[in-house]
Amino acid sequence: MFFTVPGAFAEALTHTPRQTEGPFYPDRLPLDTDNDLIVINDGLTPAVGEITWLNGRILDARGEPVRNALVEIWQCDARGVYLHSGSANKAKHDSNFQGFGRFLTGSTGEYLFRTIKPVPYPGRTPHIHYKVKRHGKELLTTQCYIKGEPQNDRDGVLRGIRDEKARASVIVPFIPLKDSRAGELAARFDIVLGLTPEA
């Protein structure tokens, strides 16, 4: 559960833990860096995978929304290939998957991406990488995981978060989107930064 009420509940907030950026932050950004990772530019062919609407809020340490936060996500495609020159099996890359996206938050701190449900690749449980920036400064790098995924218990990066509440804060349900005829999913990942509104 994420508290978003400032004041009395501020002490109940769990700061989102920092996690490794990993080796696959894009070494060449795609021409299309919008928040829809399913379709590149004006393409007609969607990416392979379970379409997921991924949203949440960026909050400060008091539970106040953070405006003008640049939220970046990146992840491997449905075949386990990253948008990176060092990623394994590059020849199998899904050319219709953007692999990286950005969203600038407004006054409510909300962000939204259309992407695919993350898949595992050798050595890692399914996850999506996040980076939050503001005014050109990097504030947090973390990862988001799927609740109920059996591989979570064996993932060294996730298990590296020793605090149970902090670990639980990066594991979220990916559930069927209500009234979706295409079998789309929805996931909500709120991020609590360890900073105050003035920062």
Backbone as a chain_set.jsonl record, in Angstrom:
{"seq": "MFFTVPGAFAEALTHTPRQTEGPFYPDRLPLDTDNDLIVINDGLTPAVGEITWLNGRILDARGEPVRNALVEIWQCDARGVYLHSGSANKAKHDSNFQGFGRFLTGSTGEYLFRTIKPVPYPGRTPHIHYKVKRHGKELLTTQCYIKGEPQNDRDGVLRGIRDEKARASVIVPFIPLKDSRAGELAARFDIVLGLTPEA", "coords": {"N": [[0.844, -1.193, 0.0], [0.494, 2.239, -0.783], [1.005, 5.299, 0.693], [-0.225, 8.506, 0.085], [-0.807, 10.792, 1.328], [0.125, 13.8, 2.715], [1.82, 15.03, 5.703], [0.441, 13.771, 8.576], [0.713, 11.09, 7.763], [3.168, 10.92, 6.647], [5.39, 9.722, 7.858], [4.924, 7.078, 7.401], [5.635, 6.442, 4.876], [7.497, 4.493, 2.606], [10.645, 4.757, 1.375], [11.523, 4.393, -1.987], [13.783, 1.902, -2.864], [17.19, 2.25, -3.98], [18.541, 0.799, -6.919], [20.736, -1.139, -9.001], [21.764, 0.285, -12.113], [22.43, -1.431, -14.068], [23.886, -3.149, -16.931], [22.661, -2.384, -19.307], [21.482, 0.101, -19.979], [20.365, 2.104, -22.603], [22.906, 2.429, -25.035], [22.771, 3.854, -27.28], [20.346, 6.08, -27.809], [16.982, 5.536, -28.911], [15.359, 6.939, -31.865], [12.747, 7.484, -31.344], [11.457, 8.326, -28.34], [9.203, 8.38, -26.77], [6.346, 7.781, -24.543], [5.093, 5.491, -25.352], [5.915, 2.363, -25.862], [5.213, 0.336, -27.473], [4.676, 0.838, -30.153], [6.691, 2.103, -32.705], [7.444, 5.35, -33.638], [5.504, 6.157, -36.4], [4.784, 3.588, -36.936], [3.028, 0.577, -37.937], [2.984, -1.99, -37.06], [2.719, -3.634, -34.048], [4.741, -4.198, -31.065], [5.881, -7.442, -29.968], [4.395, -9.22, -27.285], [2.829, -9.069, -23.978], [0.659, -6.534, -23.746], [0.96, -3.788, -21.608], [-0.29, -1.34, -19.445], [1.429, 0.905, -17.709], [1.636, 2.709, -14.853], [1.878, 5.378, -12.391], [2.906, 7.367, -9.542], [5.248, 9.966, -8.871], [6.654, 10.738, -5.915], [7.635, 12.899, -3.176], [9.607, 12.811, -0.115], [7.713, 13.502, 1.763], [5.359, 12.687, 0.747], [4.315, 14.318, -1.158], [3.415, 15.203, -4.517], [5.819, 15.105, -7.171], [6.607, 17.44, -9.429], [7.489, 17.942, -12.889], [9.313, 15.874, -13.074], [11.464, 13.777, -14.787], [10.753, 10.742, -16.003], [12.262, 7.768, -16.81], [12.136, 4.671, -18.502], [13.426, 1.403, -19.198], [13.75, -1.762, -20.814], [14.07, -5.286, -21.599], [13.082, -6.814, -24.729], [10.379, -9.032, -25.774], [11.818, -11.23, -26.388], [13.972, -11.236, -24.798], [15.96, -9.382, -25.372], [17.883, -6.456, -25.108], [17.835, -2.916, -25.912], [20.608, -2.317, -26.739], [24.032, -2.319, -27.593], [25.562, -4.331, -26.475], [23.874, -6.354, -25.735], [22.75, -9.726, -25.476], [21.995, -12.037, -28.154], [21.322, -10.206, -30.228], [20.51, -10.355, -32.87], [17.996, -11.385, -32.762], [16.384, -9.378, -31.945], [13.354, -7.601, -31.351], [12.269, -5.567, -33.669], [10.146, -3.863, -33.586], [9.766, -3.039, -31.035], [10.193, -0.432, -28.819], [11.806, -0.235, -26.513], [12.773, 1.695, -24.719], [11.659, 4.533, -22.93], [10.257, 7.794, -22.163], [8.784, 10.074, -19.779], [7.377, 13.106, -18.701], [6.468, 14.374, -15.637], [3.434, 15.959, -14.455], [1.571, 18.296, -12.444], [0.411, 16.526, -10.65], [2.225, 14.554, -10.295], [2.006, 12.239, -11.73], [2.745, 9.526, -13.966], [2.782, 7.725, -17.117], [3.063, 4.808, -19.055], [2.918, 2.841, -22.044], [3.653, -0.387, -22.501], [5.306, -3.601, -22.573], [4.583, -6.55, -20.656], [7.193, -7.404, -18.517], [9.75, -9.835, -19.282], [11.627, -12.807, -18.361], [15.229, -13.162, -18.552], [18.33, -14.955, -19.062], [19.565, -15.47, -15.848], [18.165, -13.406, -14.581], [15.155, -12.304, -12.999], [11.924, -11.291, -14.334], [11.781, -7.79, -15.005], [11.565, -4.167, -14.917], [13.512, -1.421, -15.696], [14.066, 1.711, -14.054], [14.648, 5.223, -14.125], [14.817, 8.29, -12.487], [14.79, 11.7, -13.048], [15.455, 15.187, -12.446], [15.456, 18.564, -13.307], [17.814, 18.109, -14.71], [19.3, 16.558, -12.988], [20.105, 13.389, -11.694], [17.938, 11.537, -9.709], [17.068, 9.058, -8.759], [17.672, 5.615, -9.359], [16.153, 2.612, -10.11], [14.351, -0.553, -9.978], [11.473, -2.347, -11.18], [9.292, -4.99, -10.299], [7.431, -8.094, -10.875], [4.658, -9.024, -9.031], [4.239, -12.143, -7.443], [5.784, -13.567, -9.205], [7.636, -16.449, -9.694], [10.457, -16.526, -9.993], [11.421, -14.373, -8.593], [12.322, -14.94, -5.982], [14.8, -16.016, -6.372], [16.363, -14.119, -7.508], [19.259, -12.3, -7.538], [19.678, -9.494, -7.539], [17.226, -8.375, -6.742], [16.933, -9.679, -4.259], [18.978, -8.475, -2.991], [18.002, -6.232, -1.776], [17.685, -5.697, 1.424], [15.878, -4.854, 3.407], [12.622, -5.741, 4.183], [10.186, -4.306, 3.765], [11.016, -2.333, 1.996], [11.825, -3.945, -0.128], [9.378, -5.103, -0.826], [8.126, -2.847, -1.797], [8.914, -2.502, -4.417], [7.781, -4.476, -5.867], [5.085, -5.274, -7.768], [1.585, -5.855, -8.598], [0.65, -7.194, -11.77], [-2.089, -6.91, -13.512], [-5.146, -8.01, -15.173], [-6.481, -5.622, -17.419], [-9.342, -3.791, -16.815], [-12.248, -4.29, -18.732], [-10.809, -4.56, -21.091], [-10.585, -5.683, -24.344], [-8.538, -6.775, -25.631], [-6.953, -8.197, -23.976], [-5.185, -6.756, -22.382], [-2.872, -5.615, -19.817], [-2.536, -4.073, -16.544], [-0.484, -2.111, -14.436], [0.696, -0.638, -11.433], [3.111, 1.478, -10.197], [4.285, 3.257, -7.734], [6.65, 5.728, -6.883], [8.701, 6.699, -4.292], [10.656, 9.274, -3.434], [13.65, 10.117, -1.659], [13.561, 12.898, -0.831], [12.791, 16.357, -0.079], [10.079, 18.723, -0.732], [11.361, 21.135, -1.395], [13.742, 20.43, -2.493]], "CA": [[0.0, 0.0, 0.0], [1.274, 3.462, -0.86], [0.323, 6.464, 1.249], [0.08, 9.717, -0.661], [-1.312, 11.905, 2.112], [1.216, 14.416, 3.457], [1.556, 15.334, 7.102], [0.38, 12.703, 9.569], [1.1, 9.789, 7.23], [4.467, 10.993, 5.982], [6.344, 8.791, 8.441], [4.608, 5.724, 6.968], [6.137, 6.241, 3.522], [8.72, 3.711, 2.407], [11.394, 5.28, 0.239], [11.845, 3.394, -3.002], [15.218, 1.64, -2.768], [18.057, 2.36, -5.152], [19.041, -0.444, -7.476], [21.723, -0.96, -10.057], [21.32, 0.63, -13.465], [22.693, -2.58, -14.915], [24.745, -2.851, -18.092], [21.929, -2.252, -20.564], [20.883, 1.406, -20.295], [20.698, 2.224, -24.028], [24.124, 3.161, -25.382], [22.315, 4.773, -28.327], [18.913, 6.266, -27.605], [16.195, 5.437, -30.145], [14.824, 8.209, -32.356], [11.458, 7.645, -30.678], [11.635, 8.113, -26.895], [7.972, 8.75, -26.081], [5.9, 6.859, -23.496], [4.462, 4.313, -25.955], [7.003, 1.499, -26.306], [4.629, -0.731, -28.297], [4.737, 1.235, -31.556], [7.77, 3.054, -32.945], [7.03, 6.447, -34.517], [4.202, 5.947, -37.027], [4.716, 2.193, -37.358], [1.725, -0.079, -37.854], [3.141, -3.3, -36.435], [3.051, -3.491, -32.63], [5.736, -5.088, -30.49], [5.425, -8.728, -29.45], [4.351, -9.253, -25.826], [1.569, -8.735, -23.31], [0.596, -5.079, -23.605], [0.753, -3.367, -20.221], [-0.364, 0.087, -19.115], [2.235, 1.048, -16.498], [1.53, 4.087, -14.375], [2.199, 5.602, -10.985], [3.202, 8.75, -9.17], [6.546, 10.269, -8.286], [6.373, 11.47, -4.68], [8.804, 13.218, -2.364], [9.653, 12.133, 1.172], [6.514, 13.851, 2.537], [4.177, 12.211, 0.043], [3.849, 15.34, -2.104], [3.786, 14.883, -5.899], [6.98, 15.792, -7.729], [6.313, 17.946, -10.769], [8.632, 18.07, -13.794], [10.268, 14.774, -12.939], [11.591, 13.008, -16.019], [10.768, 9.311, -15.691], [12.74, 6.947, -17.915], [12.12, 3.221, -18.302], [13.983, 0.581, -20.267], [13.571, -3.176, -20.539], [14.303, -6.14, -22.766], [11.884, -7.148, -25.486], [9.776, -10.319, -25.428], [12.808, -12.278, -26.66], [15.07, -11.066, -23.852], [17.018, -8.563, -25.966], [17.839, -5.028, -24.773], [18.224, -1.924, -26.907], [21.99, -2.033, -26.342], [24.948, -3.041, -28.48], [26.145, -5.471, -25.775], [22.85, -7.32, -25.353], [22.851, -11.031, -26.135], [21.0, -12.386, -29.187], [20.866, -8.981, -30.898], [19.876, -10.688, -34.151], [16.6, -11.739, -32.499], [15.707, -8.19, -31.411], [12.052, -7.215, -31.907], [12.475, -4.225, -34.215], [8.95, -3.046, -33.334], [9.713, -2.661, -29.624], [11.004, 0.762, -28.598], [12.815, -0.611, -25.524], [13.116, 2.816, -23.842], [10.679, 5.601, -23.03], [10.344, 8.908, -21.202], [7.544, 10.785, -19.467], [7.583, 14.234, -17.799], [5.299, 14.465, -14.76], [2.772, 17.232, -14.251], [1.361, 18.739, -11.062], [0.001, 15.409, -9.784], [3.326, 13.604, -10.188], [1.641, 11.005, -12.433], [3.374, 9.151, -15.224], [2.086, 6.634, -17.792], [3.723, 4.176, -20.194], [2.345, 1.639, -22.638], [4.803, -1.225, -22.767], [4.952, -5.016, -22.467], [4.915, -7.192, -19.385], [8.583, -7.846, -18.63], [10.016, -11.272, -19.37], [12.956, -13.131, -17.815], [16.33, -13.563, -19.426], [19.227, -15.752, -18.21], [20.13, -14.852, -14.649], [17.33, -12.364, -13.989], [13.699, -12.375, -12.982], [11.377, -10.181, -15.125], [11.854, -6.484, -14.343], [11.654, -2.958, -15.733], [14.422, -0.436, -15.101], [13.576, 3.089, -13.918], [15.528, 6.301, -13.7], [14.056, 9.53, -12.282], [15.652, 12.886, -13.097], [14.756, 16.477, -12.328], [16.375, 19.682, -13.567], [19.086, 17.59, -15.175], [19.977, 15.797, -11.934], [19.57, 12.055, -11.448], [17.451, 11.42, -8.335], [16.913, 7.665, -8.344], [17.637, 4.513, -10.323], [15.596, 1.452, -9.415], [13.729, -1.532, -10.857], [10.118, -2.751, -10.816], [9.159, -6.437, -10.47], [6.072, -8.621, -10.945], [4.208, -9.759, -7.849], [3.884, -13.533, -7.681], [6.712, -14.202, -10.146], [8.439, -17.425, -8.942], [11.897, -16.27, -10.069], [11.81, -13.282, -7.697], [13.025, -15.451, -4.806], [16.153, -16.43, -6.736], [17.035, -13.021, -8.197], [20.237, -11.69, -6.644], [19.52, -8.04, -7.447], [16.055, -8.116, -5.902], [17.232, -10.149, -2.902], [19.951, -7.544, -2.414], [17.283, -5.268, -0.931], [17.573, -6.443, 2.679], [14.689, -4.436, 4.151], [11.455, -6.389, 3.57], [9.222, -3.304, 3.289], [11.598, -1.703, 0.808], [11.767, -4.928, -1.222], [7.97, -5.219, -1.227], [7.691, -1.623, -2.47], [9.259, -2.53, -5.843], [7.101, -5.633, -6.446], [3.71, -4.823, -7.964], [0.738, -6.744, -9.409], [0.319, -6.94, -13.172], [-3.42, -7.506, -13.511], [-5.919, -7.724, -16.393], [-7.091, -4.296, -17.501], [-10.795, -3.913, -16.848], [-12.944, -4.026, -19.991], [-9.942, -4.656, -22.26], [-10.912, -6.811, -25.221], [-7.284, -7.268, -26.213], [-6.183, -8.886, -22.949], [-4.127, -5.893, -21.859], [-2.634, -5.636, -18.376], [-2.275, -2.793, -15.886], [0.391, -2.187, -13.265], [0.937, 0.67, -10.832], [4.358, 1.526, -9.435], [4.547, 4.577, -7.17], [8.041, 5.896, -6.467], [8.871, 7.687, -3.223], [12.044, 9.75, -3.406], [14.099, 10.589, -0.338], [13.841, 14.325, -0.873], [11.704, 17.211, 0.347], [9.587, 19.523, -1.849], [12.256, 22.229, -1.739], [14.966, 19.914, -3.122]], "C": [[0.879, 1.242, 0.0], [0.444, 4.608, -0.3], [0.742, 7.686, 0.454], [-0.413, 10.958, 0.08], [-0.168, 12.512, 2.905], [0.851, 14.601, 4.913], [1.598, 14.118, 7.986], [0.888, 11.37, 9.063], [2.508, 9.765, 6.639], [5.452, 9.973, 6.535], [6.103, 7.351, 7.991], [5.148, 5.427, 5.572], [7.416, 5.416, 3.523], [9.421, 4.267, 1.179], [11.717, 4.142, -0.72], [13.354, 3.156, -3.0], [15.946, 1.838, -4.09], [18.462, 0.971, -5.608], [19.988, -0.14, -8.628], [21.077, -0.563, -11.378], [21.481, -0.578, -14.386], [23.492, -2.179, -16.149], [24.004, -2.443, -19.359], [21.113, -0.97, -20.711], [21.305, 1.703, -21.738], [21.975, 3.024, -24.272], [23.904, 4.054, -26.6], [20.809, 4.894, -28.177], [18.176, 6.135, -28.937], [15.716, 6.817, -30.58], [13.498, 8.525, -31.69], [11.652, 7.33, -29.192], [10.378, 8.491, -26.119], [7.55, 7.664, -25.096], [5.142, 5.645, -24.037], [5.555, 3.443, -26.566], [6.528, 0.407, -27.256], [4.746, -0.443, -29.789], [5.827, 2.287, -31.716], [7.337, 4.064, -34.0], [5.638, 6.191, -35.084], [4.03, 4.514, -37.517], [3.332, 1.597, -37.153], [1.788, -1.423, -37.136], [3.532, -3.131, -34.968], [4.121, -4.487, -32.191], [5.082, -6.388, -30.033], [5.427, -8.656, -27.922], [2.977, -8.9, -25.288], [1.537, -7.236, -23.043], [0.192, -4.708, -22.182], [0.73, -1.854, -20.121], [0.285, 0.256, -17.735], [2.184, 2.5, -16.04], [1.905, 4.167, -12.899], [2.425, 7.073, -10.736], [4.621, 8.834, -8.643], [6.276, 11.188, -7.106], [7.671, 11.809, -3.957], [8.683, 12.542, -1.004], [8.435, 12.416, 2.044], [5.23, 13.346, 1.888], [3.588, 13.227, -0.915], [4.265, 14.943, -3.518], [4.967, 15.71, -6.372], [6.669, 16.16, -9.177], [7.607, 18.074, -11.57], [9.732, 17.049, -13.512], [10.284, 14.017, -14.254], [11.75, 11.539, -15.641], [11.212, 8.557, -16.946], [12.578, 5.476, -17.551], [12.835, 2.555, -19.471], [13.897, -0.873, -19.837], [13.886, -3.982, -21.787], [12.987, -6.403, -23.475], [11.4, -8.547, -25.103], [10.724, -11.495, -25.68], [14.028, -12.153, -25.75], [16.213, -10.212, -24.354], [16.807, -7.091, -25.602], [18.217, -4.171, -25.98], [19.637, -1.442, -26.552], [22.914, -2.889, -27.193], [25.554, -4.273, -27.819], [25.142, -6.532, -25.383], [23.01, -8.617, -26.141], [21.743, -11.193, -27.178], [20.453, -11.169, -29.928], [20.128, -9.265, -32.203], [18.395, -11.015, -33.98], [15.775, -10.556, -31.986], [14.39, -7.913, -32.14], [12.161, -5.765, -32.371], [11.267, -3.312, -34.026], [8.829, -2.613, -31.88], [10.697, -1.528, -29.373], [12.102, 0.518, -27.56], [13.159, 0.441, -24.493], [12.049, 3.878, -24.024], [10.857, 6.636, -21.94], [8.962, 9.527, -20.985], [7.874, 11.893, -18.468], [6.326, 14.426, -16.959], [4.755, 15.885, -14.686], [2.571, 17.508, -12.769], [0.97, 17.607, -10.117], [1.121, 14.389, -9.576], [3.092, 12.311, -10.945], [2.5, 10.787, -13.675], [2.599, 7.977, -15.814], [2.927, 6.135, -18.962], [2.834, 3.06, -20.733], [3.527, 0.789, -23.091], [4.361, -2.691, -22.778], [5.283, -5.504, -21.064], [6.334, -7.724, -19.499], [8.718, -9.36, -18.6], [11.392, -11.551, -18.754], [13.987, -13.28, -18.925], [17.357, -14.232, -18.525], [19.829, -14.969, -17.046], [19.268, -13.819, -13.964], [15.852, -12.717, -14.048], [13.155, -11.225, -13.838], [11.395, -8.865, -14.338], [11.858, -5.373, -15.379], [12.551, -1.978, -14.985], [13.776, 0.953, -15.105], [14.729, 4.023, -13.572], [14.668, 7.552, -13.592], [15.048, 10.688, -12.217], [14.8, 14.135, -12.893], [15.771, 17.591, -12.458], [17.768, 19.183, -13.942], [19.853, 16.749, -14.169], [19.308, 14.433, -11.759], [19.205, 11.918, -9.974], [17.399, 9.971, -7.86], [16.995, 6.738, -9.551], [17.161, 3.286, -9.571], [15.032, 0.48, -10.445], [12.372, -1.917, -10.294], [9.936, -4.218, -11.186], [7.693, -6.858, -10.421], [5.739, -9.402, -9.678], [3.794, -11.177, -8.236], [4.795, -14.255, -8.659], [7.647, -15.151, -9.379], [9.937, -17.124, -8.933], [12.364, -15.144, -9.146], [12.665, -13.773, -6.537], [14.475, -15.825, -5.099], [16.958, -15.309, -7.391], [17.968, -12.277, -7.234], [20.075, -10.198, -6.479], [18.344, -7.695, -6.541], [16.318, -8.532, -4.454], [18.269, -9.267, -2.203], [19.309, -6.434, -1.593], [16.965, -5.985, 0.368], [16.303, -6.113, 3.465], [13.442, -4.983, 3.452], [10.435, -5.395, 3.028], [9.729, -2.63, 2.026], [11.534, -2.656, -0.381], [10.333, -5.044, -1.737], [7.515, -4.003, -2.037], [8.013, -1.613, -3.963], [8.632, -3.724, -6.565], [5.613, -5.312, -6.543], [2.907, -5.821, -8.794], [0.616, -6.265, -10.852], [-1.007, -7.669, -13.391], [-4.165, -7.185, -14.807], [-6.579, -6.35, -16.325], [-8.591, -4.451, -17.681], [-11.344, -3.483, -18.205], [-12.042, -4.053, -21.23], [-10.301, -5.894, -23.068], [-9.654, -7.445, -25.804], [-6.426, -7.99, -25.177], [-5.036, -8.073, -22.377], [-4.045, -5.99, -20.339], [-2.457, -4.213, -17.863], [-1.389, -3.037, -14.679], [0.628, -0.777, -12.759], [2.161, 0.603, -9.94], [4.598, 2.966, -8.999], [5.975, 4.618, -6.652], [8.118, 7.008, -5.442], [10.355, 8.041, -3.139], [12.409, 10.233, -2.013], [14.484, 12.046, -0.394], [12.6, 15.097, -0.46], [11.26, 18.085, -0.817], [10.545, 20.605, -2.3], [13.465, 21.761, -2.543], [14.882, 19.982, -4.641]], "O": [[1.891, 1.293, 0.7], [-0.673, 4.861, -0.752], [1.926, 7.881, 0.18], [-0.433, 12.052, -0.483], [0.459, 11.812, 3.7], [-0.288, 14.361, 5.314], [2.646, 13.492, 8.144], [1.439, 10.587, 9.837], [2.982, 8.723, 6.187], [6.258, 9.416, 5.789], [6.967, 6.493, 8.171], [5.12, 4.278, 5.133], [8.304, 5.626, 4.349], [8.87, 4.253, 0.079], [12.134, 3.062, -0.302], [14.126, 4.106, -3.123], [15.39, 1.622, -5.167], [18.698, 0.079, -4.793], [20.026, 0.974, -9.151], [19.984, -1.02, -11.714], [20.749, -0.723, -15.365], [23.741, -0.995, -16.375], [24.636, -2.182, -20.382], [20.154, -0.94, -21.481], [22.483, 1.57, -22.069], [22.119, 4.146, -23.786], [24.738, 4.902, -26.917], [20.078, 3.927, -28.392], [18.681, 6.569, -29.972], [15.67, 7.749, -29.778], [13.158, 9.692, -31.493], [11.975, 6.198, -28.832], [10.459, 8.875, -24.953], [8.31, 6.73, -24.84], [4.607, 4.855, -23.259], [6.063, 3.739, -27.647], [7.335, -0.358, -27.784], [4.895, -1.361, -30.595], [5.881, 3.251, -30.952], [6.922, 3.7, -35.1], [4.686, 6.026, -34.322], [3.225, 4.254, -38.411], [2.563, 2.053, -36.306], [0.772, -1.931, -36.663], [4.573, -2.543, -34.675], [4.371, -5.488, -32.863], [3.885, -6.429, -29.748], [6.35, -8.098, -27.329], [2.083, -8.491, -26.03], [2.294, -6.728, -22.216], [-0.774, -5.234, -21.63], [1.611, -1.17, -20.642], [-0.253, -0.2, -16.726], [2.632, 3.403, -16.746], [2.206, 3.162, -12.255], [2.171, 7.916, -11.596], [5.131, 7.888, -8.042], [5.737, 12.282, -7.271], [8.676, 11.112, -4.098], [7.746, 11.777, -0.775], [8.149, 11.655, 2.968], [4.139, 13.554, 2.419], [2.489, 13.031, -1.433], [5.355, 14.402, -3.706], [5.099, 16.88, -6.013], [6.494, 15.291, -10.031], [8.681, 18.286, -11.007], [10.919, 17.325, -13.687], [9.23, 13.656, -14.778], [12.749, 11.143, -15.04], [10.608, 8.694, -18.009], [12.852, 5.08, -16.418], [12.848, 3.075, -20.587], [13.961, -1.185, -18.648], [13.961, -3.441, -22.89], [11.912, -6.237, -22.898], [11.959, -9.171, -24.201], [10.464, -12.616, -25.242], [15.006, -12.882, -25.915], [17.324, -10.297, -23.83], [15.713, -6.548, -25.761], [18.833, -4.645, -26.935], [19.828, -0.305, -26.121], [22.612, -4.048, -27.479], [26.017, -5.175, -28.517], [25.514, -7.523, -24.755], [23.359, -8.603, -27.322], [20.691, -10.56, -27.088], [19.259, -11.105, -30.223], [19.233, -8.516, -32.596], [17.625, -10.934, -34.937], [14.606, -10.716, -31.636], [14.314, -7.979, -33.367], [12.147, -4.845, -31.553], [11.357, -2.111, -34.28], [7.893, -1.897, -31.524], [11.885, -1.645, -29.675], [13.216, 1.018, -27.717], [13.781, 0.12, -23.48], [11.581, 4.106, -25.14], [11.516, 6.394, -20.929], [8.1, 9.509, -21.864], [8.577, 11.648, -17.488], [5.24, 14.621, -17.503], [5.485, 16.866, -14.828], [3.323, 17.006, -11.934], [1.175, 17.715, -8.908], [0.982, 13.466, -8.773], [3.884, 11.376, -10.828], [2.92, 11.735, -14.338], [1.848, 7.308, -15.105], [3.438, 6.924, -19.756], [2.097, 2.418, -19.985], [4.303, 1.196, -23.956], [3.182, -2.986, -22.969], [6.141, -4.949, -20.378], [6.659, -8.417, -20.463], [7.919, -10.066, -17.984], [12.221, -10.648, -18.639], [13.645, -13.497, -20.088], [17.264, -14.087, -17.306], [20.503, -13.956, -17.231], [19.6, -13.384, -12.861], [15.369, -13.333, -14.997], [13.878, -10.252, -14.05], [11.064, -8.836, -13.153], [12.119, -5.603, -16.56], [12.369, -1.737, -13.792], [13.046, 1.316, -16.027], [15.65, 3.668, -12.835], [13.88, 7.848, -14.491], [16.008, 10.666, -11.447], [13.593, 14.135, -13.136], [16.816, 17.574, -11.807], [18.775, 19.765, -13.54], [20.948, 16.275, -14.47], [18.083, 14.344, -11.684], [20.036, 12.146, -9.095], [17.656, 9.69, -6.689], [16.461, 7.034, -10.619], [17.698, 2.952, -8.515], [15.214, 0.671, -11.648], [12.139, -1.827, -9.088], [10.37, -4.65, -12.254], [6.826, -6.097, -9.989], [6.456, -10.329, -9.304], [3.091, -11.384, -9.226], [4.598, -15.442, -8.919], [8.379, -14.7, -8.497], [10.617, -17.438, -7.956], [13.566, -14.975, -8.937], [13.624, -13.107, -6.147], [15.286, -15.938, -4.181], [18.105, -15.519, -7.786], [17.52, -11.701, -6.242], [20.309, -9.672, -5.39], [18.453, -6.826, -5.676], [15.958, -7.806, -3.527], [18.414, -9.309, -0.982], [19.984, -5.769, -0.807], [16.052, -6.809, 0.403], [15.721, -6.986, 4.109], [13.227, -4.722, 2.269], [9.876, -5.608, 1.952], [8.962, -2.386, 1.094], [11.231, -2.243, -1.5], [10.105, -5.079, -2.946], [6.617, -4.116, -2.872], [7.452, -0.807, -4.706], [8.918, -3.96, -7.739], [4.952, -5.102, -5.525], [3.477, -6.552, -9.604], [0.495, -5.068, -11.112], [-1.043, -8.898, -13.449], [-3.851, -6.196, -15.47], [-7.158, -5.971, -15.307], [-9.053, -5.151, -18.582], [-10.956, -2.45, -18.751], [-12.458, -3.617, -22.304], [-10.32, -7.009, -22.546], [-9.708, -8.522, -26.397], [-5.288, -8.357, -25.469], [-4.031, -8.631, -21.937], [-4.998, -6.385, -19.667], [-2.255, -3.276, -18.635], [-1.526, -4.045, -13.986], [0.746, 0.165, -13.543], [2.239, -0.23, -9.037], [5.055, 3.794, -9.786], [6.453, 3.654, -6.053], [7.659, 8.124, -5.686], [11.192, 7.2, -2.811], [11.547, 10.709, -1.273], [15.608, 12.405, -0.045], [11.491, 14.563, -0.485], [11.985, 18.188, -1.806], [10.549, 20.965, -3.477], [14.137, 22.563, -3.193], [15.823, 19.59, -5.331]]}, "num_chains": 1, "name": "protein.A"}
